[in-house]
Amino acid sequence: MNDFFEYPKDYLEYMDNNENEIYSDSGFIELFPLEGLDAINNDYETEIYVPNFVTIGTNGGGAGIFINKNNNKIYSIPFIGMEEKDAVLLADSFTDFIDGFKGGGIDVI
């Protein structure tokens, strides 16, 4: 599925060295393990419903965390009724997303 998509370097480095579950004043997120991303994206049918995105996590409450394949920006999209028009920009980079979420300034809704 992601044969031609290269995950951002900051995302790969973070996933190699950090926990997948993060709690902050913004709430909770779970970042899916790298080795399971293809299966998870297949299960969610990401390529069908939001072909310009790849899901990398969830807020545990129905919203997915996605990387836009075209610009590597981080978005939130509801899993139910998943459509690109519902994408909400969270951050311009994965690092900005993690820093903002941990600092309580980014909510995944």
Steps between C-alpha positions, in 0.01 A plus 500: 500500500773750592745385234573853379444695821802582712417569864650824632839460666389664827208257525720193443758621753231565760342158451837328540571664835176576682184358649192459281251625762518866599301676772496878537271786596363460146383145576626171364638374171625162388747481215472169319817287481690541174492129425120500514424808290434320173250263664332783692467715189360202311248431780386864503498505117696823513607473137134485392352775718792743547756403233723802566551397863650221709375438852761487774294515818181580687368705787315191624171682452424457132749739340799384305838668472622514141799610298414669172702317234541815291634743759580289814275721714310337788121490494209363701215326315204321661512124434121484462402656169869546415532761223780732398270803524483439877877517550607747768858625489675433831860596418736571213736219605501194722742667742272804530206266560671304780640812665162674481306200628739439790489869584121498510454731202372250244179305547423202278127518437 
